[in-house]
Amino acid sequence: MGAPMPPPKKRSPLVFVLAGLAVVVVLGVVAVGVMVFQSAGNRVSGPLQAEQCIDTGFGEGASNRIPASTRVNCDDPAAKAKVLKVTSDRQAAALRFQTRAEPDCPAGTDGVTNVTLKKGDEHYFEACARNIEGPHPGDPGAGGALLSVGDCVSGGGLGLGGKEVACSTNDWYGKVIARVDTEASCPAKTLETMKLRAFSGNTIERPVLCLGAGGGVVAAGDCIADPSFAVGGLKKADCTSQTAVAQVTGRVKTKRECPATSTHHMTADGAYLPIMCLKQMRPTLNDKIRNLGR
């Protein structure tokens, strides 16, 4: 029969426990390594660039202030806006972040901001940015950010005109159909122009606003009120009302270009289209006064 076989040795439960702990420790080290690697991959470094995010957003309406902001990761809950374009980088001065520049920003810009890479930096980047979520004051006609195609402006003389207003209001004067360097670059449908001016020696990119028909801009087919009472500029009138004294037949460069149906014209020296061709509907106050002496 032979000698009996010795019974198999039982492994200590402690061995399994230690082995299990070893697996947990190894997995834990791997997890920590992945977290560190991902954190390093998400960390933003280098100079500010387009598509990076900042911790400042922009509200509705125009503002003359350039706010300060700090760059953050785009997946950070603090991220409020995304950089569309970096226009300059500068060293901070005593009056930084106080006055508004007019950089050449792309369409859709909600605002301009001075961005530091971390809080307390003296070096900053000027950037055009757009809110990650609405509102978007830079959308055409919204009334905020920088003037661009589709935006509306106020009227008025003595430098009071040309301020951006929402196209949803009733008091806008003209709508921008182009923004260019010189009047000669305005498109064919331009009826009037406005020129943006900068203060404190700053320059404005593409300072000429080309305005089309609509709002307070008088176009062919519109009727005008008596210019004898035109305080603050010529006013439109309902063509079916008794206040309408003439209908506009054209706006041109020279009197020779007026249509044959025109009976009168008005001249505005220095205007983009200085001649307004008119077909009189009823006499003006000045006509009546002149007729008193006949």
Phi, psi and chi 1 to 4 in degrees:
 res  aa     phi    psi   chi1   chi2   chi3   chi4
   1 MET       -  -31.3  -64.8  -69.7  -66.8      -
   2 GLY    84.2  174.3      -      -      -      -
   3 ALA   -75.9  144.2      -      -      -      -
   4 PRO   -67.3  143.8   24.8  -33.2      -      -
   5 MET   -73.0  141.1  -64.5  -70.0  -66.2      -
   6 PRO   -71.0  146.2   26.1  -34.4      -      -
   7 PRO   -64.2  143.7   25.3  -33.7      -      -
   8 PRO   -61.8  144.5   23.6  -32.3      -      -
   9 LYS   -75.3  135.7  -65.0 -178.0  177.4  179.6
  10 LYS   -85.2  131.9  -67.4 -176.6  179.5 -179.4
  11 ARG   -74.8  141.5  -67.8 -173.3  179.2 -177.7
  12 SER   -69.3  135.3  168.5      -      -      -
  13 PRO   -55.5  -24.5  -21.7   31.2      -      -
  14 LEU   -64.6  -31.1 -177.1   59.8      -      -
  15 VAL   -63.1  -45.9  173.9      -      -      -
  16 PHE   -64.9  -39.3  -68.7  103.9      -      -
  17 VAL   -63.1  -45.8  172.3      -      -      -
  18 LEU   -64.4  -39.5  -68.6  176.9      -      -
  19 ALA   -63.4  -42.5      -      -      -      -
  20 GLY   -62.3  -39.7      -      -      -      -
  21 LEU   -64.6  -36.6  -74.5  175.2      -      -
  22 ALA   -62.9  -41.2      -      -      -      -
  23 VAL   -63.1  -45.3  172.5      -      -      -
  24 VAL   -60.1  -44.1  171.6      -      -      -
  25 VAL   -62.6  -45.2  170.4      -      -      -
  26 VAL   -61.4  -47.4  170.6      -      -      -
  27 LEU   -61.3  -39.4  -69.3  177.3      -      -
  28 GLY   -62.3  -41.9      -      -      -      -
  29 VAL   -63.1  -42.3  170.5      -      -      -
  30 VAL   -61.8  -44.0  172.5      -      -      -
  31 ALA   -62.2  -44.1      -      -      -      -
  32 VAL   -62.0  -40.6  169.8      -      -      -
  33 GLY   -61.9  -42.1      -      -      -      -
  34 VAL   -63.7  -42.9  170.3      -      -      -
  35 MET   -62.8  -43.8  -69.9  175.0   62.5      -
  36 VAL   -64.0  -42.4  170.9      -      -      -
  37 PHE   -62.9  -45.9  175.3   78.6      -      -
  38 GLN   -64.0  -40.5  -71.4  179.1  -17.4      -
  39 SER   -62.4  -41.5  176.7      -      -      -
  40 ALA   -67.1  -35.7      -      -      -      -
  41 GLY   -68.1  -31.9      -      -      -      -
  42 ASN   -85.2  -15.5  -73.2  -21.6      -      -
  43 ARG   -68.9  130.2 -170.4  177.8  -59.2  121.0
  44 VAL   -84.4  134.6 -176.4      -      -      -
  45 SER  -139.3  169.4   60.8      -      -      -
  46 GLY    81.2 -175.7      -      -      -      -
  47 PRO   -69.3  163.1   25.2  -34.7      -      -
  48 LEU   -64.8  138.7 -173.8   69.9      -      -
  49 GLN  -137.0  161.6  -60.7  178.7   21.2      -
  50 ALA   -59.5  148.8      -      -      -      -
  51 GLU    80.8   -5.7  -62.7  -60.4  -43.8      -
  52 GLN   -84.3  166.8  -67.0  179.7   -9.3      -
  53 CYS  -117.2  157.3  -66.6      -      -      -
  54 ILE  -131.4  166.2   56.2  175.6      -      -
  55 ASP   -97.3   15.5   61.9   -2.8      -      -
  56 THR  -123.7  134.0  -63.4      -      -      -
  57 GLY  -109.9  178.1      -      -      -      -
  58 PHE  -126.0  134.9  -55.3   90.0      -      -
  59 GLY   -89.6 -179.3      -      -      -      -
  60 GLU   -73.7  152.0  -65.0  178.5  -23.6      -
  61 GLY    90.1  157.7      -      -      -      -
  62 ALA   -77.4  153.8      -      -      -      -
  63 SER  -143.1  141.2  172.6      -      -      -
  64 ASN   -94.5    7.3  -70.6  -35.2      -      -
  65 ARG  -107.9  136.9 -179.9  175.8  175.5  -89.2
  66 ILE   -98.8  109.7  -60.9 -179.6      -      -
  67 PRO   -74.5  158.0   28.0  -34.7      -      -
  68 ALA   -87.4  150.3      -      -      -      -
  69 SER  -150.8  169.0   59.3      -      -      -
  70 THR  -128.1  141.7  -55.7      -      -      -
  71 ARG   -70.6  138.6 -179.4  172.6   65.8 -179.7
  72 VAL  -138.5  165.7  -65.8      -      -      -
  73 ASN   -65.4  145.1  -69.2  -21.9      -      -
  74 CYS   -68.4  -20.1  -72.7      -      -      -
  75 ASP   -93.0    5.9   57.9   -1.3      -      -
  76 ASP   -78.3  134.2 -169.8  -41.2      -      -
  77 PRO   -57.2  -21.1  -24.1   33.2      -      -
  78 ALA   -78.2  -10.5      -      -      -      -
  79 ALA   -67.9  124.0      -      -      -      -
  80 LYS  -116.9  -27.3  -62.5  -65.5 -170.6  -63.3
  81 ALA  -146.6  160.5      -      -      -      -
  82 LYS  -117.6  138.4 -176.3  171.5  -72.4 -171.8
  83 VAL   -72.0  129.3  173.4      -      -      -
  84 LEU   -96.3  -35.2  -60.9 -178.8      -      -
  85 LYS  -159.4  137.6  179.8 -179.0  178.6 -179.3
  86 VAL   -97.7  120.8  177.9      -      -      -
  87 THR   -98.5  -23.5   56.1      -      -      -
  88 SER  -169.3  163.9   66.9      -      -      -
  89 ASP  -132.4  138.1   60.0  -73.1      -      -
  90 ARG  -142.8  170.1  -54.7  173.8 -177.4  176.5
  91 GLN  -100.4  138.9 -160.7   68.9   15.9      -
  92 ALA   -62.6  141.5      -      -      -      -
  93 ALA  -113.3  178.1      -      -      -      -
  94 ALA   -62.6  -32.8      -      -      -      -
  95 LEU  -107.8   33.3  -63.2  177.2      -      -
  96 ARG   -63.3  152.9   64.5  174.8  177.5  172.7
  97 PHE    65.3   19.8  -48.6  150.4      -      -
  98 GLN  -101.6  -46.9  -63.9  -58.8  -47.4      -
  99 THR  -107.7  153.6   58.8      -      -      -
 100 ARG   -90.8  128.0  177.0  174.5 -174.0  164.0
 101 ALA   -87.7  176.2      -      -      -      -
 102 GLU  -130.4   69.4 -172.3   76.3   24.9      -
 103 PRO   -69.7  165.3   27.0  -34.4      -      -
 104 ASP   -84.7   90.9 -170.8   14.0      -      -
 105 CYS   -97.0  151.9  -72.4      -      -      -
 106 PRO   -74.4  165.2   25.4  -32.7      -      -
 107 ALA   -59.3  144.8      -      -      -      -
 108 GLY    90.8   -0.8      -      -      -      -
 109 THR   -65.9  125.0  -63.9      -      -      -
 110 ASP   -88.9  -19.5  -75.2  -29.1      -      -
 111 GLY   178.6  167.6      -      -      -      -
 112 VAL  -111.2  138.9  177.3      -      -      -
 113 THR  -141.0  153.9  177.6      -      -      -
 114 ASN  -100.1  116.1  -70.5  -26.9      -      -
 115 VAL  -107.2  126.0 -173.1      -      -      -
 116 THR  -100.7  150.6   52.5      -      -      -
 117 LEU   -75.2  -27.1  -58.4 -174.9      -      -
 118 LYS  -151.9  155.5   61.3 -179.6 -175.3  -63.8
 119 LYS   -59.7  135.9  -67.4 -172.5 -178.6  -60.2
 120 GLY    94.4   -8.1      -      -      -      -
 121 ASP   -63.7  142.8  -84.0   -1.0      -      -
 122 GLU   -86.3  -25.1  -68.7  -62.5  -45.0      -
 123 HIS   -89.1  135.1 -176.6  -93.2      -      -
 124 TYR  -141.0  163.1   68.3   93.5      -      -
 125 PHE  -115.5  132.7  -63.3   83.1      -      -
 126 GLU   -86.5  129.9 -178.2 -175.1   73.9      -
 127 ALA  -142.1  146.7      -      -      -      -
 128 CYS   -90.5  133.1  -47.3      -      -      -
 129 ALA  -138.3  161.1      -      -      -      -
 130 ARG  -131.8  136.8 -179.8  172.9  173.8   83.5
 131 ASN   -58.1  141.0  -68.2  -24.1      -      -
 132 ILE   -67.7  -39.0  -65.3  174.9      -      -
 133 GLU  -120.9  163.5  -61.5  179.9   -6.4      -
 134 GLY   -65.4  168.1      -      -      -      -
 135 PRO   -75.5  165.5   31.1  -36.9      -      -
 136 HIS  -122.5   87.7  -68.0  -66.2      -      -
 137 PRO   -63.0  -14.0   20.3  -31.7      -      -
 138 GLY   -86.1   -5.1      -      -      -      -
 139 ASP   -67.0  149.7  -74.8  -10.4      -      -
 140 PRO   -54.0  126.7  -27.1   35.9      -      -
 141 GLY    82.9   -0.6      -      -      -      -
 142 ALA   -75.5  -20.8      -      -      -      -
 143 GLY    95.8    9.3      -      -      -      -
 144 GLY  -134.5 -177.6      -      -      -      -
 145 ALA    64.8 -134.9      -      -      -      -
 146 LEU  -104.5  146.7  -52.3  179.9      -      -
 147 LEU   -67.0  130.8  -83.9  166.4      -      -
 148 SER  -149.8 -179.3 -171.2      -      -      -
 149 VAL   -60.0  132.7  174.5      -      -      -
 150 GLY    95.6  -10.8      -      -      -      -
 151 ASP   -83.8  159.6  -72.6  -29.1      -      -
 152 CYS  -113.9  150.4  -67.4      -      -      -
 153 VAL  -127.3  157.6  -65.5      -      -      -
 154 SER   -81.2  162.8   61.5      -      -      -
 155 GLY  -105.3 -170.8      -      -      -      -
 156 GLY   114.6  153.2      -      -      -      -
 157 GLY   -96.9 -169.5      -      -      -      -
 158 LEU    56.0   32.7  -58.6  176.3      -      -
 159 GLY    79.4    6.9      -      -      -      -
 160 LEU   -85.5  -18.3  -60.6  177.3      -      -
 161 GLY   -83.4  172.8      -      -      -      -
 162 GLY    86.1    6.2      -      -      -      -
 163 LYS   -85.8  139.0  -61.0 -175.8 -175.2  -58.7
 164 GLU   -70.4  133.7 -174.8  173.9    1.1      -
 165 VAL  -134.0  156.8  -66.2      -      -      -
 166 ALA   -67.9  137.5      -      -      -      -
 167 CYS   -69.5  -12.3  -66.0      -      -      -
 168 SER   -78.4  -11.3   57.8      -      -      -
 169 THR   -81.6  167.5   63.0      -      -      -
 170 ASN   -94.5   -5.3  -64.1  -37.3      -      -
 171 ASP  -110.2   17.7   57.9   -7.9      -      -
 172 TRP   -75.0  146.5   62.0  -85.3      -      -
 173 TYR   -96.0  -51.2  176.9   76.7      -      -
 174 GLY  -139.8  156.2      -      -      -      -
 175 LYS  -111.3  134.3 -177.4  171.5  -73.1 -172.1
 176 VAL   -77.1  122.3  179.6      -      -      -
 177 ILE  -105.0  -11.8   60.0  174.5      -      -
 178 ALA  -164.9  153.0      -      -      -      -
 179 ARG  -128.8  116.9 -178.7  171.0  171.3  176.3
 180 VAL  -135.4  177.3  -65.1      -      -      -
 181 ASP   -79.2  -39.1  -69.1  -40.4      -      -
 182 THR  -138.0  158.9   63.8      -      -      -
 183 GLU   -58.7  -32.7  -73.6 -172.1  -13.1      -
 184 ALA   -62.1  -19.6      -      -      -      -
 185 SER   -91.0   -2.7  -58.5      -      -      -
 186 CYS   -66.9  146.3  -76.8      -      -      -
 187 PRO   -70.9  169.2   23.5  -32.4      -      -
 188 ALA   -61.6  -29.2      -      -      -      -
 189 LYS   -82.6    4.5  -68.0 -175.9  177.9 -179.4
 190 THR   -69.7  132.1  -58.7      -      -      -
 191 LEU  -109.2  -33.1  -63.8  176.4      -      -
 192 GLU  -144.3  162.8  -63.3 -177.9   13.5      -
 193 THR  -132.5  156.7   60.4      -      -      -
 194 MET  -133.2  148.2  -71.3 -176.5  174.2      -
 195 LYS  -118.8  126.0 -172.5  171.6 -177.1  179.2
 196 LEU   -77.8  139.8  -58.8  175.4      -      -
 197 ARG  -123.0  142.8  -70.8  177.5  171.4   81.8
 198 ALA  -106.9  154.8      -      -      -      -
 199 PHE  -111.9  167.3  -60.5   95.6      -      -
 200 SER    60.8   29.3  -57.1      -      -      -
 201 GLY    79.7    2.4      -      -      -      -
 202 ASN   -73.5  156.7  -68.1  -36.2      -      -
 203 THR  -113.2  152.7   58.0      -      -      -
 204 ILE  -117.4  128.0  -62.6  179.3      -      -
 205 GLU   -72.1  138.5  -61.1  -73.1  -19.5      -
 206 ARG    46.8   68.1  -62.2  174.8  -65.5  120.3
 207 PRO   -77.4  -11.1   30.2  -35.8      -      -
 208 VAL   -93.2  123.8  177.3      -      -      -
 209 LEU   -97.5  123.2  -55.4  178.2      -      -
 210 CYS   -96.1  122.3  -48.8      -      -      -
 211 LEU  -107.6  136.7  -52.9 -178.8      -      -
 212 GLY  -100.8 -167.6      -      -      -      -
 213 ALA   -69.7  154.9      -      -      -      -
 214 GLY   117.1  160.2      -      -      -      -
 215 GLY    66.3 -130.6      -      -      -      -
 216 GLY   -90.8   -4.4      -      -      -      -
 217 VAL   -74.6  123.4  175.4      -      -      -
 218 VAL   -83.8  130.5  179.5      -      -      -
 219 ALA  -126.0  168.9      -      -      -      -
 220 ALA   -57.1  133.2      -      -      -      -
 221 GLY   100.0  -22.7      -      -      -      -
 222 ASP   -75.4  156.9  -69.6  -27.5      -      -
 223 CYS  -111.8  152.7  -70.0      -      -      -
 224 ILE  -119.2  151.4   60.7  170.4      -      -
 225 ALA   -78.9  170.8      -      -      -      -
 226 ASP   -57.1  116.8 -168.8  -21.8      -      -
 227 PRO   -67.1  -11.3   23.4  -32.8      -      -
 228 SER   -62.9  -23.2  -51.6      -      -      -
 229 PHE  -110.9   18.1  -55.3  100.5      -      -
 230 ALA   -80.1   69.7      -      -      -      -
 231 VAL   -80.1  121.5  177.8      -      -      -
 232 GLY    86.3    8.4      -      -      -      -
 233 GLY   122.1  160.2      -      -      -      -
 234 LEU   -65.7  140.2 -161.5   62.5      -      -
 235 LYS  -114.6  143.3  -54.7  -63.6 -177.7 -175.6
 236 LYS   -74.5  158.9  -69.7 -176.7 -179.9 -179.3
 237 ALA  -144.0  150.9      -      -      -      -
 238 ASP   -64.0  125.3 -175.1  -15.9      -      -
 239 CYS   -62.9  -19.5  -68.1      -      -      -
 240 THR   -91.9   -3.1   62.4      -      -      -
 241 SER   -94.5  162.8   71.1      -      -      -
 242 GLN   -75.3   -9.6  -67.5  -62.1  -51.8      -
 243 THR   -82.1  -14.3   59.4      -      -      -
 244 ALA   -79.2  122.9      -      -      -      -
 245 VAL  -105.7  -18.1  -62.6      -      -      -
 246 ALA  -160.1  155.5      -      -      -      -
 247 GLN  -110.0  137.9 -173.5  169.8   34.3      -
 248 VAL   -77.3  126.0  179.5      -      -      -
 249 THR  -101.7  -13.1   55.8      -      -      -
 250 GLY   174.3  159.8      -      -      -      -
 251 ARG  -127.1  118.6  -62.6 -167.1   66.9  171.9
 252 VAL  -139.0  176.4  -67.1      -      -      -
 253 LYS   -82.9  -38.2  -64.2  -77.3 -171.5 -176.6
 254 THR  -133.4  158.9   65.3      -      -      -
 255 LYS   -62.5  -30.5  -70.7 -175.7  -75.7 -173.8
 256 ARG   -61.8  -21.7  -63.9 -168.8  -55.2  -88.7
 257 GLU   -86.2   -5.6  -60.7  173.5   71.2      -
 258 CYS   -64.8  139.2  -78.3      -      -      -
 259 PRO   -61.1  158.7  -21.4   32.4      -      -
 260 ALA   -64.4  -23.3      -      -      -      -
 261 THR   -76.5   -7.1   54.7      -      -      -
 262 SER   -72.8  140.1  -53.9      -      -      -
 263 THR  -111.7  -23.4   60.7      -      -      -
 264 HIS  -142.8  172.8  -66.8   70.4      -      -
 265 HIS  -151.3  158.2   72.0  -85.6      -      -
 266 MET  -123.5  146.6  -65.3  178.5   64.8      -
 267 THR  -118.6  134.1  -57.6      -      -      -
 268 ALA  -124.5   97.3      -      -      -      -
 269 ASP   -60.2  134.4  -66.4  -27.8      -      -
 270 GLY    86.3   -5.1      -      -      -      -
 271 ALA   -76.3  160.0      -      -      -      -
 272 TYR   -60.5  -46.6  176.5   74.2      -      -
 273 LEU  -119.1   95.9  -64.7  175.2      -      -
 274 PRO   -75.2  -15.6   24.4  -32.5      -      -
 275 ILE  -108.6  123.5  -54.3  -61.2      -      -
 276 MET  -107.7  116.0 -177.2  176.4  -67.8      -
 277 CYS   -86.4  135.4  -47.5      -      -      -
 278 LEU  -132.2  150.2  -57.6  167.6      -      -
 279 LYS  -116.8  110.9 -179.1  179.0 -179.8  179.6
 280 GLN   -68.0  138.7 -169.8  170.5   27.0      -
 281 MET  -107.3  -36.3  -58.1  167.5   63.9      -
 282 ARG  -156.8  157.8   52.3 -175.8   54.6   86.1
 283 PRO   -67.5  148.6   23.2  -33.1      -      -
 284 THR   -87.4  172.7   66.0      -      -      -
 285 LEU   -60.6  -40.8  175.9   62.9      -      -
 286 ASN   -63.3  -37.6  -72.2  -24.9      -      -
 287 ASP   -61.4  -42.9  -67.7  -27.2      -      -
 288 LYS   -66.4  -38.1  -64.6  174.6 -178.5  177.2
 289 ILE   -65.9  -42.3  -68.0  174.5      -      -
 290 ARG   -64.0  -34.0  -77.3 -166.6  -64.0  -93.9
 291 ASN   -73.0  -16.4  -70.9  -27.3      -      -
 292 LEU   -65.3  -27.7  -70.4  176.5      -      -
 293 GLY   -88.1   -0.2      -      -      -      -
 294 ARG   -91.4      -  -65.8 -179.5 -179.4  178.3
